[in-house]
Amino acid sequence: MSTAYYALFHALARECADLLVGAGDARRDAAWAQVYRTLEHGVAKNSCKTTAARGFPTGIVSFADTFVVLQEERHRADYDPIARFVRAEVLVLIDNCEQAIKDLRSAPRQDRKAFAVWVLFQKKR
């Protein structure tokens, strides 16, 4: 569960840094790493919960919904000593994670950029 969630989290962090600083050679810049590391788990989750209401396109909303579910499942896996997971259910969540990353990457650039700003620059609640 943790690996699936962190794949999603790092895909989002990379997308944010690529969109706001640049990809390729820009990834060596300190600014790229700073944006990448700015993404916070709780802030991102809270932002993702309200993505649909903000008018983002379907692919981004799908990503955001999956992000929330996988973060909750990761917390359950990591912190609930009696949590048990069925292999088939975990495989579905992994498939959902892979699809969510594809959905995010296929969204229009201006929407991905707006989403990056949305998940990075919200106040902690």
N, C-alpha and C positions, 0 to 999 in steps of 0.2 A: 504494500500500500504506500509506504513511504517513497519508494522509488518512482511509482507512477505519479504521485503528487509532485515530487521534486522535478520530474521531467517537465511537467506542466509549468511549474513555477519558474524554472530556468529558461524555458522557451519564452515565457512572458518577459522576464528580465532582459533577455537577449534582444527581443523585439523592441522593447522600450529603448534600450541603448542604441540599437541600430537606427531606429527612427529619429531619435532626438540628437544623436551625435554623428552617426554614420556607420557604415559597415566596412568591410575590407581593412585597409590600412588604419582607418580610424579606430579600430578595435584595440590598437596599441596605445592610444591616447589615454591619459589619466582620466579625462572627462568621461570616456566611454565606460571605464570601470566604475567610476563614481555613480553614473546613472544606473548601471547594472545593479550595484549594491544598494541603491536607494529603495528599491522595491521592498516593502515590508509585508509580511504574511497577513497580519490582521487588517491593515489598511486596504490591501488588495482585495481581501475577502469581502470586506464591507462595501467597497466600491463595486465589486462584481455583483453583489446582491441587488444593486440598484441600476445595473446596466440596462436592463430592458426598459425601465421607466425613463431612461435618458435618451431613448430613441436610436440606440446603436443598431446596426443591421443584424440580421439573424445569425450570421456566422460568429460575430463577436458575442452576441447574447448566449449562443450555444457554448462558446469557450468559457464565458464567465460562469454560467450555470455549472458546467463540469468542474471548474476551478473550486467553486464552493463545496460541491459534493465531495471531491477528492480530498480537500483540506479537512473536512469533517471526518472522513473515513481514515485519513492519516492520523488524526488526533485519537480516534477510537483505537486504531491499531497500536499506536505508540504509548497511550496512557491508560487504556482500560484493560486491566489485567484479566478480565473474564471475556473479552471480545474474542470471537472466533470468526474465521472467514472461510467460506467454501470456495474452492479453487475456481469453479465455474463463474461465480460472482466476481471474483477478482479479475479473471480474464476479461469479463465484460467491461469492468472499470478501466482496464488497461486499453482495451479497444476504444472506449469512450475518450480516453486521454489522447490517444493517437489521432482520433477524428477531430477532437477539439483543437489540437495544434494545427491540423490542416485547415480547419474552418477559420482560425485566426489569420493564418498566412494568406488565405484566399480572399479575405476582405479587402475592400479598397484602401489604398495607402492612407488617404486623409482620415478615414474612419479608424484605422489602426493607430494612427498618430494621436487622434483625439482620445482614444481608449488608453493609450500609454500615459498621456497627461492625466487622465481621469484616475488611473490606478496608482500613479506615483504621487500626486499632489493633493490628496485629500487630507483633511485634518484627522488626527486620531479621535475616535469616538469612544 
